[in-house]
Amino acid sequence: MKRYDLRHLKDGFKPRLKELLATHKAGEVGIFLFEIGDFTSVQKSADIVKESGFELMNSLKFNEVDWTIVVKKD
């Protein structure tokens, strides 16, 4: 399991998320934290996960501005 904090990237986290997902091996779980802003990032992150061939295992609001997703590649 690997944890990545993408909050410092603000709304620009999507390219980095794609890059990190590309490095994951089958069966590996990844936890990603990012800043949600206006909630469109939540759907965009779910779309990126699906397009990358990963399963979105969990998606939840971490606090007032941060979101966490847990993904796994089969």
C-alpha positions in Angstrom: 0.0 0.0 0.0 1.3 3.4 -1.0 0.0 6.8 0.1 0.3 10.0 -1.9 -0.4 13.5 -0.8 -1.4 15.6 -3.8 -3.0 18.4 -1.8 -0.1 20.8 -2.6 -1.0 20.6 -6.3 -4.4 22.1 -5.6 -6.6 21.6 -8.8 -3.6 20.6 -10.9 -3.3 17.1 -9.3 -4.8 15.2 -12.2 -1.7 14.8 -14.4 0.3 13.6 -11.3 -2.5 11.2 -10.4 -2.3 9.6 -13.9 1.5 9.4 -13.6 1.4 7.7 -10.3 -1.3 5.2 -11.3 0.9 4.2 -14.3 3.6 3.1 -11.8 1.3 0.8 -9.8 1.6 -3.0 -10.1 -1.3 -5.4 -10.1 -2.8 -6.0 -6.7 -1.2 -2.9 -5.2 -3.4 -0.5 -3.3 -2.9 3.3 -3.5 -4.3 6.0 -1.3 -4.4 9.5 -2.8 -5.2 12.7 -0.9 -6.2 15.9 -2.9 -7.9 19.2 -2.4 -11.5 19.1 -3.7 -12.3 22.8 -4.3 -15.7 22.7 -6.0 -16.2 18.9 -6.1 -15.7 18.5 -9.9 -12.3 17.1 -9.0 -14.0 14.2 -7.2 -15.7 13.0 -10.4 -12.6 13.7 -12.5 -10.5 11.6 -10.2 -13.0 8.8 -10.4 -12.9 9.0 -14.2 -9.1 8.9 -14.2 -9.1 5.9 -12.0 -11.6 4.0 -14.2 -9.8 5.0 -17.5 -6.5 3.8 -16.0 -8.0 0.3 -15.3 -8.2 0.6 -11.5 -11.0 -0.2 -9.1 -12.1 2.7 -6.9 -12.4 1.0 -3.5 -13.3 4.0 -1.4 -13.8 7.8 -1.9 -14.5 10.0 1.1 -14.2 13.5 2.4 -11.2 13.7 4.7 -11.9 17.1 6.2 -13.4 20.4 5.0 -11.3 20.8 1.9 -9.5 17.4 1.3 -10.7 14.2 -0.3 -9.2 10.7 -0.1 -9.5 7.9 -2.7 -8.4 4.3 -2.3 -7.7 2.5 -5.5 -6.5 -1.0 -6.5 -5.4 -2.5 -9.8 -6.5 -6.1 -10.4 
